[in-house]
Amino acid sequence: MRSESFRKGMKDGVPIGLGYFAVSFTFGMMAVANGLSIWQAVLISLTNVTSAGQFAGLDIMVMGGSYWEMALTQLIINLRYCLMSFSLAQKFRRDEAPVHRYIAAFGVTDEIFGISASQPGKVSAFYNYGAMCVAIPGWVLGTLAGAISGNILPDFMMSALSVAIYGMFLAIIIPPAKKNKAVLAVVVAAMVISTLFKVIPLLSKVSSGFVIIITTLIVAGAAAYFCPIEEEKEEERAHES
């Protein structure tokens, strides 16, 4: 049973690993370009496995931010993983040992959570292990490849490839923004607030890490207040479908 779950997790994790390789390639390249060594970049990816958190953390390190700034930024950006872990704790089989739950929690990402939560019935932690065994190496090897390329490729190619992360973010936000006006409003509001922090002299002195924290709290708080998710309607739609 465990081996079957593990193999299925590996199979479902292949597309995730390939996608992670492409995204983390950009992180490795940017990390080396900003003064980190190859192995420092790889160690960050191996111990974090979070794209938004790593890119934000890299920016804070480059700007010389404080530890408190780093801690608060990572807490806010990665807080969703705690909620995902709570959800998966209910999804796992009741006889699953606590140690397996803890190990699986390390590898909880948006994509791995998505494939685990979508499985019918209860899920074995070994399903997550299988997905992790493909996804995490994809993330780490992509970082390694990007970091090595950062020391080899000429400057003009580095400059061109550095925009890949922005393409990734656009690919993430545009589809849901087209379907949901609330998401579109959140994206636009975040862009406006971030721009204000850049162009207003007094606000421009705020470090990038705290800009992320303030923008996230304002936009997410406003969205939760003005556009709450109506759970009853969502449940009715789920039953209808």
Number of C-alpha atoms within 10 A of each C-alpha: 7 12 11 13 19 21 16 16 25 23 15 20 26 18 16 21 24 16 15 25 24 20 20 30 28 25 29 33 27 25 27 21 17 13 12 18 16 21 15 16 25 24 14 18 24 16 12 14 21 22 18 13 18 20 18 17 21 22 19 20 18 12 12 10 17 12 11 11 17 19 12 15 24 19 15 14 17 16 11 13 19 13 11 18 20 12 13 21 19 12 19 22 14 12 7 14 11 11 10 15 18 13 13 21 20 14 23 22 20 12 16 22 18 12 16 22 18 11 11 8 9 14 21 23 27 24 27 29 22 23 30 25 17 21 27 23 18 25 28 26 21 27 33 25 20 29 28 18 19 23 15 10 13 10 12 9 11 18 13 9 16 17 11 16 19 10 11 13 11 11 11 11 13 13 12 13 16 11 10 10 12 17 18 17 14 18 15 14 18 18 12 13 17 18 13 14 18 16 10 10 10 10 14 15 11 12 17 21 24 17 19 18 17 15 18 18 13 14 18 14 12 14 17 11 10 9 12 10 11 8 9 9 10 11 11 10 10 9 8 7 6
